[in-house]
Structures are given as C-alpha cells and as structure tokens.
Amino acid sequence: MNNESLNVRPHRVNAGGIFISALKGALQPIACFLLVPVTLLIPSLSAFYLYQVFTRQNDRIIGIKPGFLKGFNLKTVIYTEFFYVITLVVTLYFIVQKWSLYLHEYLEKASKNKVIQIGTPEQLTYSHQVNYLLGLLGFVVILLLFFVFAYTFLQSKLKEENQKANDINKLVIKAFTMNLHLTALYGFTLIFIFAVIETYFARFKLMHLEAYILNNDSFNPNIPFLLLRLYVLHIAIYTLGLFTYTAVGLRNKIKLKSENL
C-alpha cells in the first residue's frame, strides 16, 4: 500500500453549483425516506453511499451498481461517528441550557401578564429565542456533515486506489476554508427556508386549533408539513453531499449532466 499524498486538489465551487445540486436532489424525492434518517444518525454511512452515487451512478440515488462496497471503511465510520456524536452532544447540552433559561424567563413574564398566551410580546420573544437556538443547531449540523462527508469521500477514494495518505485532514480543512463563503450561504439559505416553513406551519396550526375549538372542519398541517420538512432535508443533504464532493476535488464542476472523474 502506497503512503503518499492523495491526487486531488480542493477548489472553490461555483455558487451556481449549489442550485444545480439542489435541483438534482429535488428530482429524486422518493430517496428522502432513506437518505434523511441515515444521514442524521450515521452520516458516514450516508457519505459512503453518496460517494458511489456521485462516482458510479450518474448522481442517481436509487439503484446500486457494482463496486458499492469497494470504498467502504469501517474505521472511518467509527471515527467520524464518534466525532459527530460528541460534537452534537456538546452542542445540544449548550442549547438545552439556554432553552431552559429562555423558558424560565418566558414563564415568569407570562405569569405577570394575565391574558391568553397567543401572540403576546413575551411569547414572540420566546419564539424568536427558540428559533435562534434551532438555527444555531442547524448550522452546527451543517458544518459537521461537511467535515464528515469530506473526510469519508477522501477515505473512499484512498480505499479504492489502495493508497494510504497522511494529509486527509489538511485536504478537508483546505476544502472548507476555500468554500467557507458558500457553506455560509448554503447554511443561511437553508435556515431561512425552514424559518419560513415553521412560520406557515405555526399559522396553519393556529387556524386548525381555532377551528377545532369552534367545532369546524379545517386543514390539519401536521402530516403535510412533516413530509415537506423531510423533502427539504433530503434536498439539503444531497446538495451538501455533491457540493462537498466537488469541493474536495473529486469533481471539477457541478453540472446538470454528471461529470464523473
């Protein structure tokens, strides 16, 4: 086994590549029921599969071609899962602490305002604080997935070429720093989209509750919005995967017609 630098060069991804990636993901909605839960639980497993999708399957998620397990590395799964879980637990601990503080402040203010807590100033403030924490959690998950995807993609490349390189971490960091602006754009856009979704969900939910109290028929947004969230997450994961795959140098440019190396 050769011990040398991996023959890839991280580079800046064109901003248009983000939107092309999103379109490719959007055209494969059925895959969301598998891609989303696996990615959120064990992102490295999802990354190994996405590597095959982008390398051998013309960017199509459904359908497994020969060579699926060629780049699989169990050590990479264990290593990245440990990194993912520990970082996520620390982040969640911080968020739960802040959430508890915000909730305590809200309940204290609400107890002094003897009205129904629907659209009150203290409720709106609490809602904004919760949205901020959820946005922070989402951004941390995006960063974690970028690093896990990038590391896993490069390890898959090494495994397939039967090489051993010592500069994987440097390549990942270089790809991240070169595309920091696009990662931030992607993250803020995704958080904004979910903020809009949650705003409309809250509005429809309130209308449904009012209709329920008045014993009238109304639109129940629970299941439709659950499917919408799942679909958007699927597009987001696929987009981040293809964006990362290109950022680490495994593809020259993201195009509507795949350009496998």
C-alpha positions in Angstrom: 0.0 0.0 0.0 1.5 3.3 -1.1 1.9 6.1 1.5 1.6 9.3 -0.5 -0.4 12.4 -1.0 -3.9 11.8 -2.4 -4.1 13.0 -6.0 -6.9 15.5 -5.5 -6.9 19.3 -5.3 -9.6 21.1 -3.3 -11.0 24.1 -5.1 -13.7 26.7 -4.9 -17.1 25.6 -6.1 -19.2 28.0 -8.3 -22.2 29.4 -6.5 -24.4 28.0 -9.3 -23.3 24.5 -8.3 -25.4 24.8 -5.1 -28.6 25.4 -7.1 -27.8 22.7 -9.6 -27.2 20.3 -6.8 -30.5 21.2 -5.2 -32.3 20.7 -8.4 -30.8 17.2 -8.8 -31.8 16.3 -5.3 -35.3 17.7 -5.8 -35.9 15.4 -8.8 -35.3 12.4 -6.6 -37.9 12.8 -3.8 -38.5 9.1 -3.1 -35.0 8.7 -1.7 -35.7 11.1 1.1 -37.2 8.3 3.3 -33.8 6.6 3.4 -31.3 9.4 2.9 -32.5 11.7 5.7 -32.7 9.3 8.7 -29.4 7.5 7.8 -27.6 10.9 7.4 -28.8 12.3 10.6 -28.0 9.2 12.6 -24.8 7.8 10.9 -23.7 10.4 8.4 -20.6 8.5 7.3 -22.7 5.6 6.0 -24.7 8.1 4.0 -21.4 9.6 2.7 -20.1 6.2 1.6 -23.3 5.7 -0.4 -23.3 9.2 -1.8 -19.7 8.6 -2.9 -20.9 5.7 -5.1 -23.9 7.9 -6.3 -21.6 10.6 -7.5 -18.8 8.3 -8.7 -20.7 5.5 -10.4 -24.4 6.1 -10.5 -24.6 9.4 -12.5 -25.8 11.2 -9.4 -28.8 8.9 -9.1 -29.6 7.8 -5.6 -31.8 4.8 -6.4 -30.0 1.9 -8.0 -26.8 0.2 -6.8 -24.1 -0.5 -9.4 -21.2 -3.0 -8.9 -18.4 -1.7 -6.7 -20.7 -0.4 -4.0 -18.6 -1.7 -1.1 -15.2 -1.1 -2.7 -14.6 2.2 -0.9 -16.2 1.2 2.4 -14.1 1.6 5.5 -15.5 0.6 8.9 -12.8 2.5 10.8 -13.9 5.7 9.0 -17.5 5.1 10.1 -16.4 4.6 13.8 -14.1 7.6 13.8 -16.5 10.1 12.1 -19.4 8.8 14.2 -17.5 9.4 17.4 -16.6 13.0 16.2 -20.2 13.6 15.1 -21.9 12.4 18.3 -19.5 14.1 20.7 -19.8 17.4 19.0 -23.5 17.1 18.7 -24.0 16.2 22.3 -21.9 19.2 23.5 -23.9 21.5 21.2 -27.2 20.0 22.4 -26.1 20.5 26.0 -25.5 24.2 25.4 -28.7 24.6 23.6 -30.8 22.8 26.3 -29.2 25.0 28.9 -30.1 28.2 27.0 -33.5 26.9 26.1 -34.3 26.2 29.8 -33.2 29.8 30.7 -35.4 31.3 28.0 -38.3 29.2 29.0 -37.9 30.2 32.7 -37.8 33.9 31.6 -40.9 33.4 29.4 -43.0 31.7 32.2 -42.0 34.4 34.6 -43.2 37.1 32.3 -46.3 35.2 31.2 -47.3 34.8 34.9 -47.4 38.6 35.2 -49.4 39.1 32.0 -52.9 37.6 32.7 -54.0 37.0 29.1 -54.2 34.1 26.8 -50.7 33.5 25.5 -51.3 33.8 21.8 -49.2 36.4 20.1 -48.2 38.2 23.3 -44.9 40.1 23.3 -43.3 37.7 25.7 -44.4 34.7 23.6 -43.0 36.3 20.4 -39.7 37.0 22.2 -39.6 33.4 23.4 -40.4 32.2 19.9 -37.5 34.2 18.4 -35.1 32.9 21.0 -36.1 29.3 20.3 -35.7 29.9 16.5 -32.3 31.3 17.2 -31.3 28.2 19.1 -32.7 25.9 16.4 -30.9 27.9 13.7 -27.6 27.5 15.7 -28.2 23.7 16.0 -28.9 23.5 12.2 -25.7 25.4 11.4 -23.6 23.2 13.6 -25.1 20.1 12.0 -24.3 21.5 8.5 -20.7 22.1 9.5 -20.4 18.6 11.0 -21.9 17.0 7.9 -19.5 18.9 5.6 -16.5 17.6 7.6 -17.8 14.0 7.8 -18.7 13.9 4.1 -15.4 15.4 3.0 -13.4 13.0 5.2 -15.4 10.0 4.1 -15.3 10.8 0.4 -11.5 11.1 0.5 -11.1 7.9 2.5 -13.3 6.1 0.0 -11.1 7.4 -2.8 -8.0 6.1 -0.9 -9.6 2.7 -0.3 -10.5 2.3 -4.0 -7.0 3.2 -5.1 -5.4 1.1 -2.4 -3.4 4.0 -1.1 -2.7 5.5 2.3 -2.3 9.3 2.7 -1.3 11.3 5.7 -2.8 14.6 4.5 -6.5 13.8 4.6 -7.3 16.3 7.4 -5.3 19.0 5.7 -7.3 18.5 2.5 -10.6 18.6 4.3 -9.7 21.8 6.1 -8.4 23.4 2.9 -11.7 22.5 1.1 -13.7 24.0 3.9 -11.7 27.3 4.1 -11.8 27.7 0.3 -15.6 27.3 0.3 -16.4 28.9 3.6 -18.4 31.7 1.9 -20.6 29.2 0.0 -21.0 27.0 3.1 -22.3 30.0 5.0 -24.6 31.0 2.1 -25.9 27.4 2.0 -26.4 27.4 5.7 -28.2 30.7 6.0 -30.4 29.9 3.0 -31.4 26.6 4.5 -32.2 28.1 7.9 -34.2 30.8 6.2 -36.2 28.2 4.3 -37.0 26.3 7.5 -37.9 29.5 9.2 -40.5 30.2 6.5 -41.8 26.7 6.7 -42.2 26.8 10.5 -43.8 30.2 10.3 -46.5 28.9 7.9 -46.8 25.7 10.0 -47.5 27.8 13.1 -50.1 29.9 11.2 -51.9 26.8 9.8 -51.7 25.1 13.2 -53.2 28.0 15.0 -56.1 28.2 12.4 -56.6 24.4 12.9 -56.8 24.8 16.7 -59.2 27.7 16.4 -61.4 25.6 14.0 -61.2 22.7 16.4 -62.4 24.8 19.3 -65.3 26.1 17.2 -66.0 22.5 16.0 -65.4 23.4 12.4 -63.6 21.5 9.7 -60.1 22.7 8.8 -56.8 21.8 7.3 -54.5 19.8 9.6 -51.0 20.8 8.7 -49.1 18.1 10.7 -48.6 15.4 8.1 -48.2 17.6 5.0 -45.6 19.8 6.8 -43.8 16.7 8.1 -43.4 15.4 4.6 -42.4 18.9 3.4 -39.6 19.1 6.1 -38.4 15.6 5.1 -38.3 16.5 1.4 -36.4 19.8 2.1 -33.9 18.0 4.3 -33.4 15.4 1.6 -32.6 18.2 -0.9 -30.3 19.9 1.6 -28.4 16.7 2.3 -28.0 15.8 -1.4 -26.9 19.4 -2.1 -24.3 19.4 0.7 -23.0 16.0 -0.4 -22.5 16.9 -4.1 -21.1 20.3 -3.1 -18.6 18.7 -0.7 -17.7 16.0 -3.2 -16.8 18.7 -5.7 -15.1 21.0 -3.1 -12.5 18.3 -2.1 -11.6 17.9 -5.8 -13.3 14.7 -6.8 -15.2 16.5 -9.5 -14.2 19.6 -11.5 -17.6 21.3 -11.7 -21.2 20.6 -10.8 -23.3 20.3 -14.0 -26.8 19.2 -14.8 -25.2 16.3 -16.7 -23.0 14.5 -14.3 -19.2 14.7 -14.8 -17.7 11.7 -13.0 -14.0 11.6 -12.7 
